[in-house]
Amino acid sequence: MTTLRLDREIEYKLHKVAKIEARTKSEIIKELILNYLESYEENKKSPYELGKQYFGKVNTGNKNGSVEYKSIIAEKIKSKLRKK
């Protein structure tokens, strides 16, 4: 069990929202805390974990793209300048 003290303004706003949504203040507070905790955990993930869902989505056909990206970009720029 946890006790929470809110100032009058927050208590009033919470009461209004609870009335509008036909929910208890406890339900709203629990949902807000859970959302915060999930967000907190999300921010603790490594860069790999955050991007994992996007890896391999685009197939360029170049297996060395991550190693040779500078030369690939330079060649694209040179190619574009030749066209002008």
Sequence and secondary structure as in RCSB ss.txt:
>XXXX:A:sequence
MTTLRLDREIEYKLHKVAKIEARTKSEIIKELILNYLESYEENKKSPYELGKQYFGKVNTGNKNGSVEYKSIIAE
KIKSKLRKK
>XXXX:A:secstr
       HHHHHHHHHHHHHHT  HHHHHHHHHHHHHHHHHHHTS HHHHHGGGTTSS  S TTTTTSHHHHHHH
HHHHHHHH 
